[in-house]
Amino acid sequence: MTIHYCENNVRQITALLIGPPDTPYAFGFYQLNIQIPPDYPARPPAVTLRTTNMGRTRFGPNLYSNGKICLTWPGPPNEAWSPAQGLESVLLSIQSLLSTNPYTLEPGFENLALPRDKEASKVYSAKIAHENLRLTVIAPLEVAMGISPAASPSGEPRPKRGKEFDLTLGPFVDFCKQRFLWYREQYKMAMQAGIDGVDDEKPRNGQSFPHTSFESSENCMSGEWNYPSLMRRFEVLERAMMKEINHWPSAGLDLMKRETSLAVNLRAQQEQVVSELALRSESIFDLALVDDNPFLWLMTYFGRSGTPVDDGVFQIRIHISPDHPKVQPRVFMETPLFHVRVSTDQMLIYLPVRADEMIRHIEGIMFALEEKLPICNPLMVVNQHSARLCWGTLCEQKEYTRRLRRSVADSLE
């Protein structure tokens, strides 16, 4: 999760939650408006769900289409609130509503005692999974990228903007773009499963969503399954994002010619990184500007002794945005590497300690590669096959190590 404070009013906060893996909400982007009352923490924050398809889609029994979030049932208001709690506990409580089986969060539907309830629960989760991709990932990022669904192969018209809710990502645009590229393998797998059909059933594409008994006409999830359309829109979005990244160096050159403060600062930071890390005897690497462009760095990294990438030689391409540090760098392995932090298309994910200092990005890159036993954080996984091996059985872990070491050895060729 991540939060953003309003500069003019620190009591007005927006937050973004990422849907937990292995749920219908997996890797979706859910925005919240949070208002801190004057007598906080005696009273809890007022939280409204912003991700509602402009007030038309109910994303779960406790996530209403009007933005209301129901955290307690039954009982008087605020019965679960204590002044000892903080904003983080509120956000974690809301994140818990993005559950594996949201159908059972509706009072009276907890047990799934009857076969028809089990089937209804399965269908309910399926339609949330579809709209999670369409409304929380694809549609808002299309808006951010200036892509109109009406002009895409799907032919789906853009919905009208609402006053209270819309599809914009606000301060989280770059955060969501970066995570979109991180999680695109998982998104594609989910869409392909929808196209192929689940559990040997025929694909539902083109059929309308059924409504459950607890949904009303004003508070429901309406729509139809259309995974082929989602896949086409996703691919258009993916190409646009990669085109944007590849355009950064040429846009940066224009800034360099004008000797803007950012271009001068990035050049100075590159020199600083080289000087500072050269003093660290355990780190052996080379860092150069491609074509003397401070917005495109090429890092040659020699695997440090005693790490999983020991003796390897890796070239790493670092794209820096003309809007840095508001927009974070995108990092790709020029030298292929089988690694839990490296996607199948060789995008490397890492988290810098500070986003505005490039030396922290370089340190973050090296830490991601050198981590001996990667922490099992599903939100930091971009290669599903390597993840299954890395955190699988003992035999699978050995296979992961073999595959990793083989790719390290191949880096020398």
C-alpha positions in Angstrom: 0.0 0.0 0.0 1.0 3.6 -0.4 -0.4 6.9 0.8 -0.4 10.6 -0.3 -1.0 13.6 1.8 -2.7 16.7 0.4 -0.3 19.6 0.6 -2.9 22.1 1.6 -4.6 19.8 4.2 -2.7 17.1 6.0 -6.0 15.7 7.2 -7.0 14.8 3.7 -5.2 11.6 2.5 -5.5 9.4 -0.5 -4.3 5.8 -0.3 -3.8 3.0 -2.8 -4.1 -0.7 -1.9 -2.8 -3.5 -4.2 -5.1 -6.5 -4.2 -3.5 -9.5 -2.6 -2.3 -12.4 -4.8 -4.4 -15.5 -5.0 -7.7 -13.5 -4.6 -10.1 -12.2 -7.2 -8.6 -8.8 -6.5 -5.0 -9.9 -7.3 -2.7 -7.0 -8.2 -5.6 -4.6 -8.7 -5.3 -0.9 -7.8 -7.9 0.3 -5.2 -7.9 3.9 -4.2 -9.3 5.3 -1.0 -10.2 8.8 0.2 -9.4 9.3 3.9 -10.5 12.2 6.0 -8.9 12.6 9.4 -11.4 14.2 11.9 -10.3 17.0 14.2 -10.7 14.8 17.3 -8.6 11.9 15.9 -7.8 9.4 17.3 -10.8 9.6 19.6 -12.9 9.2 16.4 -11.8 7.0 13.5 -10.9 8.3 10.0 -13.7 8.5 7.5 -12.7 6.3 4.6 -14.4 6.1 1.2 -13.6 3.8 -1.7 -12.8 5.7 -4.8 -12.5 2.7 -7.1 -16.2 2.2 -7.9 -16.4 2.6 -11.7 -17.8 6.1 -11.0 -20.3 4.9 -8.5 -21.6 2.0 -10.6 -19.8 -1.1 -9.4 -19.9 -2.9 -6.1 -16.5 -4.7 -5.6 -17.7 -6.9 -2.7 -20.3 -7.3 0.0 -18.5 -4.7 2.1 -17.4 -2.4 -0.7 -20.4 -0.5 -2.0 -20.8 1.2 -5.3 -21.4 4.5 -3.5 -18.0 4.2 -1.9 -19.2 3.1 1.5 -16.9 0.6 3.2 -18.5 -1.7 5.8 -16.0 -2.8 8.3 -18.3 -4.0 11.2 -21.4 -6.1 11.3 -23.6 -6.0 13.3 -23.4 -3.5 16.2 -23.3 0.2 16.9 -21.0 2.6 14.9 -17.3 2.5 15.7 -17.6 -0.5 18.0 -14.4 -1.9 16.6 -12.4 1.4 16.8 -10.0 2.2 19.6 -7.8 5.3 20.0 -4.9 3.0 20.2 -5.3 2.1 16.6 -3.8 4.0 13.8 -4.3 4.6 10.1 -2.3 1.5 9.2 -4.6 -0.7 11.1 -7.6 0.8 9.3 -6.0 0.2 5.9 -5.1 -3.4 6.8 -8.7 -4.0 7.9 -9.9 -2.7 4.5 -7.3 -4.8 2.7 -8.6 -7.9 4.5 -11.9 -7.3 2.7 -10.1 -8.1 -0.5 -10.4 -11.7 0.4 -10.0 -15.1 -1.3 -13.8 -15.7 -1.1 -15.6 -12.4 -0.9 -19.0 -14.0 -1.2 -18.7 -15.3 2.4 -18.3 -11.8 3.8 -22.0 -11.2 3.3 -23.9 -11.9 6.5 -25.8 -15.2 6.2 -23.7 -16.5 3.4 -20.6 -17.5 5.5 -21.0 -21.3 5.4 -21.7 -22.2 1.8 -23.8 -25.1 3.0 -25.7 -25.7 -0.2 -24.3 -26.6 -3.6 -26.0 -23.6 -5.2 -24.2 -21.3 -2.7 -20.8 -22.8 -3.6 -21.5 -22.3 -7.3 -22.8 -18.7 -6.7 -19.6 -18.0 -4.6 -17.5 -19.2 -7.5 -19.3 -17.1 -10.1 -19.2 -14.1 -7.8 -15.4 -14.3 -7.4 -15.0 -14.8 -11.2 -16.8 -11.6 -12.1 -14.8 -9.7 -9.5 -11.6 -11.1 -11.0 -12.8 -9.9 -14.4 -13.7 -6.4 -13.3 -10.6 -6.2 -11.2 -8.5 -6.4 -14.4 -10.8 -4.2 -16.4 -11.7 -1.4 -14.0 -8.8 -1.2 -11.5 -5.9 -1.9 -13.9 -6.6 -1.5 -17.6 -9.2 1.4 -17.7 -7.4 3.8 -15.3 -4.0 3.2 -16.9 -5.6 3.8 -20.4 -6.7 7.2 -19.0 -3.2 7.8 -17.6 -1.6 7.0 -21.0 -4.2 8.9 -23.0 -5.5 5.7 -24.7 -9.1 5.7 -25.6 -10.8 2.2 -25.4 -13.1 3.4 -28.2 -10.1 3.6 -30.5 -8.7 0.3 -29.4 -9.5 -3.1 -31.0 -12.1 -3.7 -28.2 -14.4 -1.0 -29.5 -15.6 -0.5 -25.9 -16.8 3.1 -25.3 -15.2 5.2 -22.6 -17.7 5.7 -19.7 -18.7 9.2 -18.8 -16.8 10.9 -16.0 -18.6 11.2 -12.6 -18.2 14.1 -10.2 -17.3 12.1 -7.1 -15.6 9.1 -8.6 -13.5 8.7 -11.8 -10.9 6.6 -13.4 -7.9 8.8 -12.8 -5.0 7.5 -10.6 -4.1 10.9 -9.2 -0.8 10.9 -7.4 -0.4 7.2 -8.0 0.1 7.2 -11.8 3.8 6.3 -11.8 3.3 3.8 -8.9 0.7 1.9 -10.9 2.6 2.1 -14.2 5.6 0.6 -12.6 3.6 -2.2 -10.9 1.7 -2.9 -14.2 5.1 -3.7 -15.8 6.1 -5.7 -12.7 2.9 -7.8 -12.6 2.2 -8.1 -16.3 3.0 -11.8 -16.4 0.4 -12.4 -13.7 -2.2 -10.2 -15.5 -1.7 -12.1 -18.7 -2.0 -15.5 -17.0 -5.3 -14.4 -15.4 -6.7 -13.2 -18.8 -5.5 -16.3 -20.6 -7.2 -18.5 -18.0 -10.4 -16.5 -18.6 -10.1 -16.9 -22.4 -9.5 -20.6 -22.1 -12.2 -21.2 -19.5 -11.7 -22.3 -15.9 -12.0 -25.8 -14.5 -12.8 -27.3 -17.9 -15.9 -25.1 -18.2 -16.7 -23.4 -21.5 -15.6 -19.8 -21.7 -18.3 -17.4 -20.6 -17.1 -14.6 -22.9 -20.1 -12.5 -24.1 -22.4 -13.6 -21.3 -23.7 -11.1 -18.8 -22.7 -11.3 -15.1 -25.5 -12.9 -13.0 -26.5 -11.0 -9.8 -26.3 -12.6 -6.4 -29.3 -12.4 -4.0 -27.7 -9.7 -1.9 -27.0 -7.4 -4.9 -29.6 -4.7 -5.7 -30.0 -2.7 -8.9 -28.3 0.3 -7.3 -25.6 -1.6 -5.6 -24.2 -4.4 -7.7 -21.6 -5.5 -10.2 -23.1 -5.5 -13.8 -21.3 -6.3 -17.0 -20.2 -9.2 -19.1 -17.3 -11.5 -19.5 -15.0 -10.4 -22.4 -11.5 -11.5 -21.8 -10.4 -11.3 -25.4 -11.2 -7.6 -25.4 -9.3 -7.2 -22.1 -6.3 -9.0 -23.6 -6.3 -6.7 -26.7 -6.6 -3.6 -24.6 -3.8 -4.9 -22.3 -1.5 -5.4 -25.2 -2.1 -1.9 -26.5 -1.4 -0.5 -23.1 1.8 -2.6 -22.7 3.2 -1.4 -26.0 2.4 2.2 -25.2 4.2 1.9 -21.9 7.3 0.4 -23.4 7.3 3.1 -26.2 7.1 5.7 -23.5 10.2 4.3 -21.7 12.1 4.0 -24.9 11.4 7.6 -25.6 12.9 8.9 -22.3 16.5 9.0 -23.6 15.7 11.2 -26.6 13.5 13.4 -24.4 16.4 13.6 -22.0 18.8 14.6 -24.7 16.7 17.7 -25.3 16.9 18.6 -21.6 20.7 18.0 -21.7 21.1 20.3 -24.7 19.3 23.0 -22.7 21.5 22.2 -19.7 18.5 21.9 -17.4 19.1 21.4 -13.7 17.8 17.8 -13.9 20.3 16.8 -16.7 23.2 18.5 -14.9 22.2 16.9 -11.6 21.9 13.4 -13.1 25.3 13.7 -14.7 26.7 14.7 -11.3 25.0 11.8 -9.6 26.5 9.3 -12.1 29.9 10.6 -11.3 29.2 10.5 -7.6 28.0 6.9 -7.8 31.1 5.8 -9.6 33.4 7.6 -7.1 31.6 6.4 -4.0 31.2 2.8 -4.9 34.8 2.6 -6.2 35.8 3.1 -2.5 33.9 0.0 -1.6 36.4 -2.8 -2.3 33.6 -5.5 -2.3 31.8 -3.9 -5.2 33.2 -4.2 -8.7 31.2 -2.6 -11.4 31.3 0.0 -14.2 28.7 2.6 -14.7 28.6 4.7 -17.9 26.2 7.1 -19.7 25.0 5.6 -23.0 26.0 8.1 -25.7 26.8 10.6 -23.0 23.1 10.7 -22.1 22.4 11.2 -18.4 19.0 9.7 -18.8 20.3 6.3 -20.0 22.8 4.5 -17.8 24.5 1.2 -18.6 25.8 -0.7 -15.5 28.2 -3.6 -15.8 28.1 -5.5 -12.6 30.5 -8.3 -11.6 28.8 -10.7 -9.2 30.2 -10.3 -5.7 31.9 -13.3 -4.1 29.7 -15.3 -1.7 26.4 -14.1 -3.4 24.1 -16.1 -5.7 25.5 -14.2 -8.7 29.1 -14.8 -7.7 31.5 -14.5 -10.7 28.8 -13.5 -13.1 29.1 -10.4 -15.4 25.8 -8.6 -16.1 24.9 -5.6 -18.1 22.0 -3.7 -16.8 20.2 -0.8 -18.6 18.7 1.9 -16.5 16.1 4.3 -18.1 15.6 7.5 -16.2 12.6 9.7 -16.9 12.7 13.4 -17.8 10.3 13.7 -14.8 12.7 12.0 -12.3 12.3 11.5 -9.4 8.5 11.9 -9.6 8.7 9.1 -12.2 11.0 6.3 -11.1 13.6 4.6 -13.3 12.9 1.4 -15.2 15.6 -1.2 -15.0 16.2 -4.1 -17.5 18.8 -6.9 -17.6 20.7 -6.8 -20.8 22.3 -10.1 -19.7 19.5 -12.7 -19.2 19.2 -13.9 -15.7 16.9 -16.6 -14.2 16.0 -14.9 -10.9 12.9 -14.4 -8.8 13.3 -10.6 -9.1 13.7 -10.6 -12.8 10.7 -11.0 -15.1 10.6 -13.2 -18.1 11.2 -10.1 -20.3 14.2 -9.2 -18.1 12.7 -6.3 -16.1 14.4 -6.2 -12.7 12.4 -5.1 -9.7 13.8 -3.5 -6.6 13.0 -0.9 -3.9 15.4 1.9 -3.3 15.8 3.3 0.2 15.4 6.8 -1.2 13.7 7.5 -4.5 15.5 10.8 -5.3 19.1 9.6 -5.0 20.4 7.4 -7.9 23.0 5.9 -5.6 20.2 4.3 -3.6 18.8 2.9 -6.8 22.1 1.3 -7.7 22.4 -0.1 -4.2 18.8 -1.4 -4.5 19.7 -3.1 -7.8 22.7 -4.8 -6.3 20.8 -5.9 -3.2 18.1 -7.5 -5.3 20.6 -9.5 -7.2 22.8 -10.4 -4.2 20.0 -11.4 -1.8 20.9 -14.9 -0.7 17.4 -16.0 0.5 14.8 -13.7 -1.1 12.0 -12.8 1.3 8.8 -14.5 0.2 6.8 -11.4 -0.7 4.2 -12.1 -3.4 4.0 -8.4 -4.3 7.8 -8.5 -5.2 7.5 -11.6 -7.4 7.7 -11.0 -11.2 8.7 -14.4 -12.5 6.1 -17.1 -11.5 8.2 -20.1 -12.6 11.3 -19.1 -10.6 9.1 -18.1 -7.6 7.5 -21.6 -7.5 11.0 -23.1 -7.5 12.5 -20.6 -5.1 9.9 -21.1 -2.4 8.9 -24.7 -3.2 10.0 -28.0 -1.9 13.7 -28.7 -1.2 14.1 -30.3 -4.6 12.5 -27.3 -6.3 14.8 -24.9 -4.3 17.8 -26.9 -5.5 16.5 -26.7 -9.1 16.1 -22.9 -8.7 19.7 -22.6 -7.5 20.8 -24.7 -10.5 18.9 -22.6 -13.0 20.2 -19.4 -11.4 23.8 -20.6 -11.4 23.5 -21.8 -15.0 22.3 -18.4 -16.1 25.2 -16.8 -14.1 27.7 -19.1 -15.9 26.1 -18.2 -19.3 26.7 -14.5 -18.5 30.5 -15.1 -19.0 30.0 -16.3 -22.6 
